[in-house]
Amino acid sequence: MDRRDFLKFGSAAVVAAGLGEGFASALRPSWHYDREPSAYPKVDVTCENVPADPQDLAFRFLGTGAAGWFKDHSRRRHTSALVDGRILIDFTESAAEMLPESCRPDVLFVTHSHSDHFQPEAIVPLGLTTVYVGATWAGRARSELKKAAKAAGVRAPKVVPLAIGQHVKLGDLVFTALPANHAIGDKFIDEQALIYLIEKGTTAERLGVRLLYATDTGGIMGVAGRISGVDPHVKNGRPITAFVMEGTIGLDMDEDWRIMNHSSVALVARTVHMMIDNGRYLPPPGQPAYITHMSMAGWPSHEELQSRLPGPLRASCDGLDVVFRAVD
């Protein structure tokens, strides 16, 4: 914004303040598309509740809600996911009943220490071998898991700290730790929350599956965009083929105070549309971008939400099985 534009905007703001909220609201920038809405059509979904081929990534949404869940009183459990039937992302009591009966996960990746993502008392009975957490709070995670394991009379899992940009290879999957824009609170102000890039079958010549899993975070931080390859400023960047992002802030709630730590539906849509326009999001046909971590405030029914979301966004739901197809 140059000086003349700044003065013009400042004068308008002063006038608006004197004329009242109605006039001021008219001056606020509205959410608009750079292209016609039809440029981002809704997806004819073909990737849900279908068998996965070996090269594909099987993904189950165990929970799709924010911190407002409490037992028997919420339609959305705490956000958690199961990758390829054996690797968890975040875990709480609410997600336990959504695990398939035969599932015996052995690894957990944690995004951050908030209790709607990390509950040691729910984690230790799983019998996991390894829990990956951000390096900034690994000591605290280790201590809390040991305490919970001792109380339950079970073995505590090994805790492995992750630095930003660090890769973890588990069989044919690679997890990369990326920084999230999410504060933990005054008590743990130094903790860096994480989001994850998950790759399967990715080589120099082939995309395979490149899933960017982004919750909790207010937008995609620049460092995360560069490491994952979706930042258009990076000439040698690389597209993702699948996208799951939090939409904590509901429809028509863009000015919500939580925007400092969380994303709105409009922000998720803008992010997806930007990546489409710049060739950094290349999903296979029939696969939408999914919203998760929806709070209980400001959300309509699942059916109404689905109808109101702009393409190619789609709302996830607890227990939903999705197959993210590999891309050549």
N, C-alpha and C positions, 0 to 999 in steps of 0.2 A: 504494500500500500504506500503510494507516494504522499508527499506532504499535503497536496491539494485534496486528495481523496480522504486523508485523515481528518483534515479540517472540516470537510463536507460531512463526513460521518459523525464527527464530534458534535457539530452544530445540530444535526438531526437528532442525536441522542438527547441533547439538552432540551430541544423543543418537545420531544416525545415525553420527557420526564414531566414537563409542565402540562401536557395535554392529557396525561392519564394512560393507564395500562392498555386500553383498547387501541389507541393510536400507536403506542410503542410496539405492540405485538405485530402490527402491520409492517414495521420496519425490520423485524427479525428476518434473517435469511431463511428461506424455506428449503426443504429437501427437494432437489430437482435432479433430473437425469441429464447428462450431456447428450445422450441419444434418446430416441423414442423408447418408451417402456417395452415395446415389442422387440427391441434389440436384445432384451434379456428375458426370454420367454420362460414360463414354467416348464418343468421337465416332466415328460411322460415316464414315470419312475419304473425301472425294471430291475433294480438292484436290491430290493428288500425281500427278506424271507425266501431266498433262493439258494441253491447249493453253490458253494465256492469251488472253483478249480484250484489246483495246487499253487499256481502262480499268483492267485488273487489273495486279497487280505480280508479275512472274515472279522467282522467288527460287531460287537453287541453293546448297545447302550443299556447299562445296568441301571442307571439313574440319570435323569435329565433336569433336575431341579436345583435351586440354590439353597441357601442356608435355612429356609423357612420350614423344612420338613420336620414333622414329628409323628411318631408312630400312629397309624390308623387315622390320620387326619390330613393327609396331603396326597394329591394325585401324582406328584412327582417326587421321587426319591432324590437323595443327594447325588450329584453328578459323579459318575464312575463308568468305566468302560472295560471291556474284555477284548483283547486283541488275539486273533488266531486261536482262541479257545484256551490260552495258557498264560497270557501276560495281562496283568491288571494295570489300569491307570487310576489311581486314587481308590480308596475303599473305606466304607463306613458300615455301620450296622444295617442301614437302610438298603444297601446294595446286596446283602448276603442272600436274600431269598430270590434274587434274580439270576444267580449263577446256575447254569445247567447242572442237573443232578450228578452227572458223571465228570464234571469239571474239577480238576485238581491243579489250580494255577501254582506256579512255583516262583514267579517274579512279580514284583510290584514297582511301578514308577509313580512317584508322588509329585504333584505339582507344587504344593506348599502345605504349611502346617495348620491351616485353619481346620477346625473340627468337622466341617462338612466335607472335608477331603481326606483327612488323616485321623483315624481313630485306632490307636494301638490295641485297645481291648477287642476290637472287631478283627484286627489284622492277624494277631498272633495265633488264633485258633486255625487259621488257614494252613499252617505248616509250610509257609513260604521258605525258600532257601535264601532269597536275596531281596532287599528293598533298596531302590535307588532314590536318593533325595538330593536336593541342592547342597553344594559344599558349604554354604553359609550357615546351615543349621544341622549338619549331619551328626554332630556330637549330641545335640538335644534329642534328635530322633532316635539315636542309638540308646540313650538313657531311658526314654519313655517306652520304647519297645521292650527293653530288658525288664523294666518294672512291671509291665503288663504281662510279660511271659512268666515271670516269677510268680505273680499272683494266680495265674491260670495253671501253673505247674507244667508248662511246655517250654520247648526250646525257642529262644529268640532268633529271628532271622539275622543274617549278616546285613549290615548297612554299608552301602557304597556311596561316597560323595561324588557328585557330578559338578564339573566346572562348565561354564557357558561354552558351547561349541563342542563339548566332548561327545564322542560317539561310543555307543555300546552295541556290540554285535552279539546277537543271540540267535544262533542257527542262521536262518535265511532272512532275519529281520535286523534292521539297524535303527536304533533310537538315537536321536541327537538332541541334547539339551539346549534350549533357547530361552532367553530372558523374557519374562512377562512383565507387564505394567500393572503391578498389583501389590499394594502395601499390606503387610501382615498386621501392623498395629504398633503402638508406641513401645510396647514391651519387647518386641522383636523387630525393631526398625531396620536392622542390618540384614534380615533374611531376604534373599532374592528368590521370588517365585519363578517357576519354570513353565514353559509350554514345550511341546515336543514335535519334531519332525520324525515320522516313522516311514521307513523305506523297506520295500520288499522287491527283490529282483531288479534293483536299479544298478545299471552299469554305465560306462562311458557312452555306450551306443544306445541304450534303452532306458526309458523312464521307469518301467515297471509300475509299482505303486509308490507314490510319494504323497503321504497324508500329512497335512499340517493340522495338528490338534491343539487348539488354542483356547484354553480356559484355566484359570480365571485371568483375564487381561483386558485392560482398556486399550483396544486397538492392537495392532502388531507393531512392536518396537522396531526401530531402524536396524538395530543389530540382528534381531531375529529375522527380519526380512532379508538381510544380506547373507546370513549364514544359510538360510533355507533356500535362497535363490529367487524369491518372489519380488524383491525390490527392483523395479525397472531401471533404476540408476546404475545398476551393476550390469555391465555389458555381457559378462560371462555367466549371468544368472541362469537359473533352471526352473522350468515350470513345476508346480505341484499338480497332481492328478486327482486329489481328494482334499476336502476341506471340512473340518468341524470346528465351529467357533462359538464361544459363549454369546448369548444374547440376553444377559441378565435384565437389562432395561427394556421394558415392554414396548409395544406399539404406541406411537404418538407420545413418547415420554423422553424425547431427545435432551431436554434440559434438566433431567434428573441429576441430583447431586452425586449419584454413584458413578457418573461418567469418568471421574478421576481414576477409578479402579476397575471399571467394568465397561462392557460394550453394549450399545443399543442395537436394535434391529436395523435401524438406518445405517449405522456405522458398519455393520457386517455386510449389508447390501452394497454400500459404497466400496468396501474392500474387495468384495467378489467382483463387482463390475469393473473396477480398476484393473484387477489382475486379468480379467477376460480381455479387456481392451488392449492390454500390453502383452498378451500372449503368455502370461505367467500362471494361468489356471487352465489346464487342458484335461477336463474329465472325459471319460468315455461316455458314449450315448446312454441316456437313461439314468444318469447319476447326478442328483442335485448336490448342493452344498448344504450341510446340516447345521441347524442351530441347536445348542444345548444350554444347560445351566440357566433355565428360565425361572425367575422368581415368581412368587405367588401374587405379587402386586402388579396390577395393570395388564393381566393376561386374560384374554377371552378363552372360551372352550378350545380344545385342541382342533376341532373341526373348523371353527371360525378362524382361528389363527392360521391354519393351513390355507384357507381360501384368501386371506388378506396378505400373506407374505408375498413380496415381489419375487419374480423369477431371478435366478434359479434356486432361491432359498426354499428349504423345507424344514419343518419342525420335527425333531426327533421325539421319541416317547420311550418310556421305560420298557425294557425287554425287546426293543426293536433290533432285529438282526439285519445288517447291511453287508453286502459284498462289494468291496472296492476293487474293481477290475484292473488288471495290469494293462499298461499302455505301451506300445512299441515306440 
